[in-house]
Amino acid sequence: MKMSWFRAFPPLYPLQMNDAANKIKKSRVNVRRPDVMERVAAEVAIHFHSTVVEKLRDKGGKMTVGNTTLLLAEQFGFCYGVERAIDLAYASRKVFPDNRIFLIGEIIHNPEVNRQLREMGIISLPWMELTAGYDELTEDDVVIVPAFGAPTRFMDKVEERGCYVVDTTCGDVMKVWRRVRGYAKDGVTSIIHGKSNHEETLATSSRALGENGDGHFLVVLTTTDVDYLCKYIRNGGNKAEFLAYFIDHYSDGFDPEVHLQRVGLANQTTMLQSETEEIQRRIRKAITDRDGDDTAFQVFDTICGATQERQDALFEMLKKPMDLLLVVGGYNSSNTAHLVEIAEPELPTFFIRDASCIQSLQEIVHYDLHHREEKTSDYSKLFSADRPVTVGITAGASCPNNLIEETILKIFELRGIDREALANL
């Protein structure tokens, strides 16, 4: 099995299968070979490219047909990190055509992309807990690490099993890891702004323990969490109550009386920038109130650049008159959800998975962030053919262009404009 791969793609490093040191060396595989990536680019384009979206970009993000106007945010959809992760996953199957290939969780938070990988025979492994399935991995198996990264205990287990590893972790995520490792080395507790059950935050939390495993972290999500934390920093309080409030959101052995003396802030890279900045301000103020200065507080901006670009582009878009906004992406995508949060106070906003959510001339199926469930809403005026309408569209960094295209086409079709008419524009 493996010998056919060696003949086609000579290894970039010496392999001695019985040598433990070389087993670790061979586990990290570079699949970005020019001949492989050329084929990958063609296949990815077939699956996710969109001529309609590119045409709309060329028109400055605005298209009007009859009395229907569609606006597209200046920045939307796949970011570099997502594109790289998908490319590497596709390349893994090209380089290892006969091996079993596994993926820790999902490559990104988009159902369509993950469906394509399943059809390529890439098997998803659990990502919340190490299960017995990890013990069944062999040296012939390939394990893909998703764009969010994976906790250190998962990486240790995969390395222990001697698997080939294709690591697609986003560079922005790894910057956060370097920061929290630095905090741990200096005896500083990491305050991580993020969702404690999100793959990225779990991975970051494991790095916050430091190289020696003696570091500490606390995960906060809301400003309510931060206010509770800040009150304790200023005044102390009941340690048992504090630990109960943040249960399962801190490192083993965390003691607020000890581990809040020096703190450093980091965040899940896909959080809302304005909220992260407010959290920085509040914690800095609490430390200053306690100590007289902020020397015991460290901060480093770890918001992903692409996330910020999409948020900024949406703020600009909201300055234009629109009847409603459609935000396209996976319901479990954090950066997409934040786009919805930005737009909801300004105009009717619908978080849709894909074009199929626009079911009829009256009904839009969408995800309700507040109740965390999918619901159906009536928005008849969108499809009333006798009145002008302006629809805005944006998408999170994990949404492929083909899904955006289908949404655009569905809107125009329900407004009585067929695909052929659009193709000639």
Long-range contacts (C-beta under 8 A, 24 or more apart in sequence): 1-98, 1-99, 1-140, 2-99, 2-140, 4-97, 4-98, 5-95, 5-96, 5-97, 5-98, 5-99, 9-33, 9-36, 9-95, 17-139, 23-139, 23-162, 24-159, 26-164, 27-158, 27-159, 27-162, 27-163, 27-164, 27-165, 28-165, 28-167, 29-95, 29-142, 29-164, 29-165, 29-166, 31-88, 31-91, 31-92, 31-94, 31-95, 31-166, 32-87, 32-88, 32-91, 33-91, 33-95, 36-91, 36-94, 36-95, 37-87, 37-91, 39-94, 40-87, 40-90, 40-91, 40-94, 41-87, 43-90, 44-86, 44-87, 44-90, 47-116, 47-400, 47-402, 48-78, 48-86, 48-113, 48-400, 48-401, 48-402, 49-401, 49-402, 50-401, 50-402, 50-404, 50-405, 51-405, 52-405, 52-408, 52-409, 52-422, 53-77, 53-401, 53-404, 53-405, 53-408, 54-401, 55-425, 56-408, 63-425, 65-412, 65-415, 65-417, 65-421, 65-422, 65-425, 66-415, 66-416, 66-417, 67-387, 67-388, 67-389, 67-415, 68-388, 68-389, 68-391, 68-411, 68-412, 68-415, 68-417, 69-388, 69-389, 69-390, 69-391, 70-390, 70-391, 70-392, 70-393, 70-408, 70-411, 70-412, 71-317, 71-320, 71-322, 71-390, 71-391, 71-392, 71-393, 72-392, 72-393, 72-394, 72-404, 72-408, 73-310, 73-313, 73-314, 73-316, 73-317, 73-392, 73-393, 73-394, 73-395, 74-313, 74-316, 74-317, 75-306, 75-309, 75-310, 75-312, 75-313, 76-310, 76-313, 76-393, 76-394, 76-395, 76-396, 76-399, 76-404, 77-395, 77-396, 77-397, 77-399, 77-400, 77-401, 77-404, 78-397, 78-398, 78-399, 78-400, 78-401, 79-304, 79-306, 79-307, 79-397, 80-306, 81-147, 81-170, 81-171, 81-172, 81-173, 81-304, 81-306, 81-397, 82-108, 82-147, 82-170, 82-397, 82-398, 84-147, 84-168, 84-170, 85-146, 85-147, 85-168, 85-170, 86-113, 88-144, 88-166, 88-168, 89-117, 89-122, 89-144, 89-166, 89-168, 90-120, 91-166, 92-122, 92-142, 92-144, 92-166, 93-120, 93-121, 93-122, 96-142, 96-164, 99-140, 99-141, 99-142, 99-164, 100-138, 100-140, 100-141, 100-142, 101-141, 101-142, 101-143, 101-144, 102-137, 102-141, 102-142, 102-143, 102-144, 102-163, 103-143, 103-144, 103-146, 104-143, 104-144, 104-145, 104-146, 104-150, 104-154, 104-158, 105-146, 105-148, 105-150, 105-199, 106-146, 106-199, 107-144, 107-146, 107-147, 107-168, 108-146, 108-147, 108-330, 108-333, 108-398, 109-329, 109-330, 109-332, 109-333, 109-334, 109-336, 109-396, 109-398, 110-329, 110-330, 110-333, 110-398, 110-399, 110-400, 110-403, 111-330, 111-353, 112-354, 112-400, 112-402, 112-403, 113-398, 113-400, 127-154, 127-199, 127-202, 128-197, 128-202, 130-154, 130-157, 134-158, 134-161, 135-161, 137-161, 137-163, 138-162, 138-163, 139-163, 142-166, 144-168, 145-169, 146-199, 147-173, 148-173, 148-198, 148-199, 148-200, 148-203, 149-173, 149-174, 149-177, 149-199, 149-200, 149-203, 149-204, 150-199, 150-203, 151-202, 151-203, 151-205, 151-206, 152-206, 152-207, 152-209, 153-206, 169-203, 170-269, 170-304, 172-269, 172-302, 172-304, 172-305, 172-306, 173-200, 173-203, 173-204, 173-269, 175-302, 176-204, 176-207, 176-266, 176-267, 176-269, 176-302, 177-203, 177-204, 177-207, 179-264, 179-266, 179-300, 179-302, 180-204, 180-207, 180-208, 180-215, 180-217, 180-264, 180-266, 181-207, 181-208, 181-210, 181-211, 181-215, 183-208, 183-210, 183-215, 183-264, 183-266, 183-298, 184-208, 184-209, 184-210, 184-211, 184-212, 184-214, 184-215, 184-216, 185-210, 185-211, 185-215, 186-262, 187-262, 188-262, 188-263, 188-264, 188-298, 189-215, 189-216, 189-217, 189-218, 189-254, 189-259, 189-260, 189-262, 189-263, 189-264, 190-215, 190-216, 190-217, 190-218, 190-263, 190-264, 190-265, 190-266, 191-217, 191-218, 191-220, 191-229, 191-263, 191-264, 191-265, 191-266, 191-283, 192-217, 192-218, 192-219, 192-220, 192-265, 192-266, 192-267, 192-268, 193-219, 193-220, 193-221, 193-265, 193-266, 193-267, 193-268, 193-271, 193-275, 193-276, 193-279, 194-219, 194-221, 194-267, 194-268, 194-271, 195-221, 195-268, 195-334, 196-221, 196-248, 196-249, 198-268, 198-334, 200-268, 200-269, 200-270, 201-268, 204-266, 204-268, 205-251, 208-251, 208-266, 209-251, 215-251, 216-250, 216-251, 216-253, 216-254, 216-259, 217-250, 217-251, 217-254, 218-246, 218-249, 218-250, 218-251, 218-254, 218-259, 218-260, 219-246, 219-249, 219-250, 220-246, 220-249, 220-279, 223-275, 223-278, 223-279, 223-282, 226-279, 226-282, 226-283, 227-282, 229-260, 229-283, 229-286, 230-282, 230-283, 230-285, 230-286, 231-286, 232-256, 232-260, 233-260, 233-263, 233-283, 233-286, 233-287, 233-290, 234-286, 234-289, 234-290, 261-296, 262-296, 262-297, 262-298, 263-287, 263-296, 263-297, 263-298, 264-297, 264-298, 264-299, 264-300, 265-297, 265-298, 265-299, 265-300, 266-300, 266-302, 267-302, 267-303, 268-334, 269-302, 269-303, 269-304, 269-307, 270-304, 270-307, 270-333, 270-334, 270-335, 270-338, 270-397, 271-303, 271-307, 271-334, 271-338, 272-311, 272-338, 272-341, 272-342, 273-303, 273-307, 273-308, 273-311, 276-303, 304-335, 304-397, 306-397, 307-335, 307-338, 307-397, 310-335, 310-339, 310-394, 310-396, 310-397, 311-338, 311-339, 311-342, 313-394, 314-339, 314-342, 314-343, 314-394, 315-342, 317-392, 317-394, 318-342, 318-343, 318-346, 318-347, 320-390, 320-392, 321-390, 322-347, 322-390, 322-391, 322-392, 323-347, 323-348, 323-381, 323-382, 323-389, 323-390, 323-391, 324-348, 324-349, 324-350, 324-379, 324-382, 324-391, 324-392, 325-349, 325-350, 325-391, 325-392, 325-393, 325-394, 326-350, 326-352, 326-358, 326-391, 326-392, 326-393, 326-394, 326-407, 326-411, 327-351, 327-352, 327-393, 327-394, 327-395, 327-396, 328-352, 328-353, 328-354, 328-393, 328-394, 328-395, 328-396, 328-399, 328-403, 328-404, 328-407, 329-353, 329-395, 329-396, 329-398, 329-399, 330-396, 330-398, 330-399, 331-367, 331-374, 333-396, 333-397, 333-398, 333-399, 335-396, 335-397, 335-398, 336-395, 336-396, 336-397, 336-398, 336-399, 337-369, 337-396, 339-394, 339-395, 339-396, 340-369, 341-369, 343-394, 344-369, 348-379, 350-377, 350-379, 352-407, 354-403, 354-406, 354-407, 355-403, 355-406, 355-407, 355-409, 355-410, 358-407, 358-410, 358-411, 358-414, 361-414, 382-414, 383-414, 383-415, 385-415, 385-416, 389-415
